[in-house]
Amino acid sequence: MTKSKKWPRREFLKTGCRAAAGAAGMLLLGGCRKERDFDLIIRGALVVDGSGRPPYQAEVGVSGKYIKYIGKTGNGQARRVIEAEGLYLAPGFIDVHNHTDVQLLVCPTADSLVRQGLTTVIGGNCGSSRFPLTAEMLEKENEYLRAEYGLEADWTDLDGFFRRLSRQGIGLNYATLVGQGTIRAAVVGYNNRQPSAAELEQMKELVRQALKQGAVGLSSGLEYAPGSFASTEELVELARVLRPCDGIYATHMRDEEDQVLEALDEAIAIADRAGVSLEVSHLKVGYPRNWGKIDQLLNKIDEAAARGLRLGADVYPYTAFATGLSIFFPLWVREGKKEDFLGRLKNPELEGRLREAIVEAEKNVGSWDRVLLSSVRTEKNRWLEGLNLEQASRLQNKDIFTFIRDLLLEEEGQVSMVCFAMSEDNLKKILSHPLTFLCTDGELASTSGILFRGKPHPRYYGSFPRAIAKYVRQEKIMPLEQMIRKMTWAPAEKFRLRRRGRIKEGYLADLVLFDLDRIQDKATWPEPHQYPEGLPYVLVNGQLVVEEDKITGNLAGQILRKDYKGWVT
């Protein structure tokens, strides 16, 4: 691996053109002739082009949205020049598993995403999307959006949501899956029952409609109600709808702990029977008693790939997962609408069974000091954010069950938490596997404004810089070019993102400049709202969205839709 030189802050931005009226064959932007003419030239950087090829020295010329030239620009002139000696130039990073959607309406500059080098994200994961919405779902959605963001939805389908984003503009490229859980809620409701034949056809039609409107595939979140109530056969039927346009089936599997091997078997079987490409979401093995299953898990992936199944998996570079605190209760408790869940928590006749569930959950996590409260809904309980469950329950003089139940009731079920449950050695094995990509599994945040709140998982801010800083520079588990490929070209190929993910002539100029010696995630568990260091420039579609470590405000992003040929453009 080629090391970068120490960055002496010599990179700078030059404006205007250098007059060369006497030089034969040259042309200034104003009208004289020259060999080449660019909007931007990047000079002096080591290019890591996304293909897996080792870094090489080259100049890159950008015109409009596109990379026009790679090599020696010579006498070529540009409106702007970045002198990037000591820096590496990579394709913009691609996050295939993100939960951003309406947050772009309150922070269109996509602060926490672009600052870590992300130029494309794919939302709608884990079975949940902001569409399709029935009239009843739209009413509930607007109650939530008004309270949470001061927003109101004016859409019920993907077309409407994309129109809303387009009217406003966005700072990075955005694509989305459609959520199987959302579709099931729209047709079957929130209860544990199988759909009728007519309902199944209605769900399939909603998948078709979302695909026609540009969704890149279907996601499932099989640990969450109501998507969790779907049978394998139902999921196969929905996934078959993806085949004509080569859509992705992305799944948060039914189990990531005790039954993780069986859950992977089901995911592979669904994709196999449906004849579609599989993406396993945030691949992990949870809880210490299961950590030894990692080799079997990865072998199953290898065997399926060897049989010809197109599959991949994404992973975030941390050993803690984040979800809702309600996940510690079994599905029968969480079945139905929010009111049903809260009603069961209040029911004294169920308290014995609920207490047993929390005792079992403690066996899984090992100790309640391994679970941090990351966000709550009310100001009253804001002081609990950042505390672990053991601390919080002790400070309120409550046993752990009573504390969890009371908090969920006070917050109407809206409590987020982080749980330290995975092995560092396993994480390195997953990261090193040739079929894995990087992800955040987070959503858009910011160090100011309405998205500056709570104690979110540091992955919101740091996933991609951390992968380079910790696992390439420090741990050296793979060469830089291999990690960059996992962040760029490999996911672009998987999701068929047209002309993205490579530094190649004719490709879109989504680009990141970073200093290998200085790149570092800064977000911590106590103080997660911190941008990383060492990524001074980020371009989206040829425009600077980060310049000298500052967000420019350029809304250069595009809505990406899957077309009838299966490309995402």
N, C-alpha and C positions, 0 to 999 in steps of 0.2 A: 504494500500500500504506500502510495506517495504521500509524504507528510507535507502540510502547508507551511509556508514561511510565516514567521511572526507578523501579524498585521500591524503595520505602523501608522494606520489611519491615512495612508497615502492615496487610498481610493477616493475619488472625488468626481463630481458631476460638472461637465463643461457644457456650456450652451453656446449656440451659434456655430458657424462654419469658419474654417480658416481659409482666407482668400488665397487662391493660387492661380491668379489670372495668367501668369506666364508659363504654367506647367501644361505641356501638351497632353491632350487626352483627358483632362480633368474637367469637372463640371460642378459648379457651386449650386446650392439649392435654389438660388434665384434664377438660374437659367443657363449658365455656361455648361459645356460638356465635360463629363468625367467618366471614370471607369465604373464606379459603383456609388450608390447614393442610399443612405439609410436614415431612419428616424433615430436609431440608437445603435451605438457600437459598444460592446463590452470587451475591454482589452486586459490582458495580463492574467486572466483567471485560468485555473486548471479545470478543464471540462470533465464532468462525470456525467455521461450522456444518457444514463438510464438503461442502457443495453446490457450492462454487466462488464463492459470493456473498462480496463484500468484508466485512470485519469490521464488526460493529455492536454498539452498547451494549444490553445487556439483562440482566435478572436471570433466573436459572434456578432453578426449584423442583423438588426431587426427593422422591418418596414411594416408599418401598420400593425396588424395582429400577428404577423408571421415571422418566423426565423427565415431570413432570406439567404444567409451566407454563413459558412463556418470555415475558417482558415485564416489567411492573412488578408485583412481588408486593405492593406497598402495605402493608396492615396484616396481611398473611399472617404467621403465626408458624411457627417451626421449632425443632426440638430443637437444631440446629446451624446456624450461619451462618458462611460464609467471606467475609470482606471482601477482595475481590480487585482492588482498584484498581491499575492499572498492569500487570495480567496479562492474558493471552489465554486463553480457554476454548475447547478443541477437543474433538471426539469422541476417544475412546481410539484410539491408533494400532493398526493391524492389519498384522501381518507374515505375508504369504502364502507366504513361503519360509523355513522355519525347520527346524532339525534336532533340536529338543528332543523328548524322549519320556521315557525312564527317569530323566533328570535331575530331573524333577518329583517323583520318589519320594524323592530325597535332599534336595531343596530346594524344597518345595511352595510357598514364598512367591515363587518365580520372580524372584529378586533382580535379576539383570542385565537382565531383560526389563521388569519394571514400573518400574524406575528410569529407563528411557529412554522411558516413556510408553506402552509396549505393554500393551494390555488383551486382545488376541486374537492367537493365533498358530496357524499351520497347519503341522503337522509331516508326517513321512512322505515327504519330498522326495527327489529324485535316485534314485528306484528302490528306496529302502531304508526298510523299516518294521519294527517289532518284532513283526510278525505277517504272515502265518500261519506257524506253526512246526511242522515235523515233530518226531517224537520225537528224532531225531538232532540237528536244529537246536536244539531246546530244551536238550539236554545241552550243546552248545557255547555257547549263549547264557548258560547259568548259569555255566559256567566263566569266561566273560568278565565277567559282572555281579558275581560274587563277588570276583574279583580287582580289578575297577575301582571298584566302588561298595559292596561288602559287601551286595549284594542277591541275591535269588533270584526268578526268574520263576515265577509260578503261573498263567500264561495261555498259550494257544497261538493264540488268535484275537483279533480286535478287541474283542469283547464282554468277554472276560476282562481285557484290558488296561484298558479303560474302567472295569470294576468295581474294579480295583486302584486306579486314580486316584481314583475316587469315594469309596472307603472312607476314603482319607486326606484328601481335599480338596486344592484347588489355588488358587493366588493370582490366576490369570487364566483367560480362556476359552481352551479348547483344542479344536481340530479336527485331523483328520489325513487324509492320503491313504493309499492302500495302495501298497506298492512293487512295481513289476513285476519288479525284480531279485530281490526276496525270494520272490515267487511262482514265478519261474523256478527258483530254487534248490530250492524245495520240491518241484517236480514233475520238472524235467529234470535238476537237479544243476548243477554248476559248470563243465561242459565245453562246448566249442564244437561244438554239434550242433543240428540242427533238431528240434523236438518231433514226435512222432507225432501222428496225428489225435486219438487218445485223450488224449494228454498236453495237447494244445492245448485240448480240451474241459474237462479237469480245471483248467487254468489259468483259463479263462473262468469256471468255477464258483467258484473261489476269489475272483475279482474280484466276482462277484455276491454271494457271502456277505459280503464286507467291506462292500459297498455297503448290503446289508440291515441290517448292524450299525452303519451310520452313517458310513462313510468318505465324504469329499467328492469323491473321484475317484481316479484312478490316476496315479502318477508313474513316470517312467523316468529312469535314469541311464546313458545310452548310451555313456559313456566308461569305465564300470566293469563288470568281469566280476561275475556272469554275465549281467546285463541286456544288455550290449553285444553278446551273441551272437544276439540276436533280429533277425530280418529285418523289413523294413518291413511285409510282409504279416502277420506274426505280431502286430506292434504294432497294426495296423489291426483285426485280429480281437478283440484284447483291448479296444481303445478302444470298439468297437461296443457292448460290454456296458454302457458308461456312458450310452448314449443314453436309455433309458427314464426315468432319474431325473435327467437333465441333469447328470451328473457331469463334472468337469474332467479333461482330459488335460494334466498338467504335465510338461514334459520338460527335463531336462538333456541338451541335444542331443548328437548323435554326435561333433561336433567344434565347437570354439569358436575355432579358429585358422585353419589353412590352408584347411580345407574348411568354413568357417563358413556360407558362402552355400548350399552344397549341403545342409548339415545343416538349415538353416532350411527349405529346399525340402521335405525329407523330413518335418519336423515339421508343416508346413502340409498336406502331402499326407495324412498320417495323420489329422489332425483333419477334413480335408475329406471324405475317403472314409468315415470313421466317423460323420460328422455330429455332431461334439461340439465343445465349447468348448476352445480351446487356451490354455495358459499356458506361455510360454517362460521357463525358469528362468534367473536371473542373467545377463541378456543382456549380452554383451561381445564384443569382438574382441581376441583375444590375440596378442601378439608384434608388434614394430614393423613387420615386413614386411607385416602384414595390416591395419594400422590404416586404410589408405585405403579399405577395403571398407565402412566404416560407412554411407555414404550408400546404397549398394546394399542393404545389410541392412535399413535402415529403410524404403526404398522397397518392398521385398518385403512388409514388414508392412503398409504402407499399401495396397498393391494387393490383398492378401488380405482386408483389412478392407473395402475398397471392393466386393469381390465378395460380401460378406455373411458371411464367416467371422468367428465370434466369437473374437477372440484378444486377448491382452494379454501383457505381459512384465514381469518384476520385475528390479530392479537395486539393488545396494548401493552407497553413495556413496564408494567407494575404488577405487584403481587397482591393487590387488593381489588375487589370488585365493588361496584356501587349500584344500589337499587333502592326500592322502597322498604321501609321498616316492616311493612305488612307481610313481606315475603317469609317471615319466620312463622307465620300461621299457614296451615295446610289449605289446599284449594277449596275444600268444602266451606271453610270459613270465609274465603274471599269471593265465593260465587255470587253472581248477581251484581246489582248496582252498588254504589258507595253506601247508600242507606241500608242495604241488606247486610253488608259487611259490618257497619257500625252497630247495627241492631244486634248482631250475634255477639259482638264484644260486650254489649250492655246486658245480655241475657244471663241472669244468675244461674239458670239451669245448665248453661254450657260452661260455666267457669272451670269446673274440674277438668274437662277435656281441653280447654284452652290452656290451662296451666301445664298440662302434660305436654302440649305442643311446644311450649317455651322451654320446658326441661329438656326435651329432645333437641331443640335448636341449640341449647347451650352445649350439649354433647358434641354437636357438629362443629361449632366455632371454637370450642376449647375453653374460652374464657370471654366474658362480656367486655373485658378491656380491649378486645380485638375489634370491637364495633364502634365506629365514630358516628355521631349524629352530624349530618352535613347541612341539612336545611329543614326549616319548619315554615309554616304559613303565617303564624301570628307573631306580633311583636312581643307579646307576653312571654313566649318561650324562646325568643331569639337568643337569650343568654346560654341556652343549652348547645347551640351550634359549636362544633369543635370538641365537645366533651365526649368521652366514651361512655357506654351504657352503665358501666360499673360506677364511674364517678357521678354521673347524672342521677342515677337511682339513689345513691348514698346521700347526695346533697339534698334530695327531696324526702329522705327518710322513708323510702318505699322499697318493698321487695321488687325484684326485676320484672315479674309478671305485671304487678299493679302499675309500675312505672310505664311500661310499654303500652299497656291497655289504655291508661289514662291519657298518655300523650297522643296516641292515635285518635282517641275520641275528641280531645280538645282541638286537634289539628285537622279534624274531619278526614283522617287517613293520609294526609299529605305530609309525610315525614320521610326524608331521604337519609340514607346511611351509607357508610363505607365499611366493608368487612375485609380484614386481612386473613385470607384463606388459601393462598396459593404458594407454591414452592418456587424459589429463585432458580434452582437447577432446572426445574420443569419449564420455567419461562424461557430460559436460554435454549433448551431443546426445541421449543415451539418456534422461537424466533429464528433459529438456524435451519429449520425445515424448508426445503426448496419450494413448497406450495403455500407458504404463509405470506401475508401482507401486513403492513402496519395499519393500525387504526387508533382512534381516540376513544371510541364508544362514549363520547361526551357530547356536549352541545355548546353553542356559542355563549361566551361570557365576555366581560370587559372589566377594566379597572376603573371605570366611571359609568355613571348613568344607571339605568334600571337593572342592568345585568350584573352590576357589582353588588352581590349579596350572597349570603350563605357561605359555607365552607365546602365548595364542590371538590370533587376528586381532582388532584393536580393534573390528571390527563387532559382536562379541558384546555390547559395552557401549554403543557410540556411534552406530550407524547413523542412527537417526531424529533425535536432536538435531543430529548433524552436518549432515544434509540441510537443516535449518532454519538453523543457524548459518552454515554455509559458503556454501550455494548460494542462500539467500534473503537473509539479512542482509548477508553480505559480497560475494558474487559477483553477487547480484541477477539470477539467470538466469530467475526467474519470481516473480510475486507470492506472498505468504504463503498466500493462500486457494487458489491452485492447488496448491502443495506439500501443504497439509493435505488437499486432496481426494485426492491420490495416496496419502495415508497412511490414509484413512478410508473415505469413501463409495465411491470408485471400486473398491477391492478388495472392499468389502462387496457391491456390486452384482455384481461378477464372480463371486464365490463364493457369492452368494445367501444372505448372512448376514442373517437376518430381524431387523429392527428394531435394527440396529447400523450404525455408521459415520456417523450424523448426529446433530446436536443438534436434536431435533424432538420435539414433544409425543407421548407414547405410545411413544417409543423407549427402549431400555434405557440406563441411566445409566452408560455407560462414558465417562469424561471425563478430560481432562488440563488442568491449569492450568500455563501456562509464561510466563516473562518473556522477551520477544523480545530485549531488550538483553543478557540474561545467559545465555540458553541456550547450552550449549557441551558438546561431547563432550570428555572428558578422557583417554580411553584412548589410549595411544601404543604404538608397536611395542616399545620396551624395557620399558614398564610398562603393559600392557593392562588390568590389573585395577583400573580406576578408574571410578566412577560419574560420569555427566554432571552438570552444574550447571544450575540454572534451571528445573527442573520440580518445584516444591514439593509439588504435590498430584496424585494419580492415584486415580480411582474406578473400581471394577469392579462392575457390577451394583448401583450405588448405595452401595457401601461403600468407605471410604477404605483403599486398600492402601499408599499413600504419603502421609504427612502431615508437612508441614514438613521435607521431604527425608529422612524416615526411613520404613523399611518397618514397617508396623503389625503384621504377622502375620495380618491378616484373610485367610482362605481363601475369598474371595468368588467365585472363578471357577466356570465351568460347563463341563461336557463338552458340546461342540456336535456334533450328529449331523445328517446329511442325512436328511430324511424322504421319504416316497414321492411327495410333490409336488415334490421338488427343493429345498425350502427347508432351510437349515441353522439349527437352533434348539437 
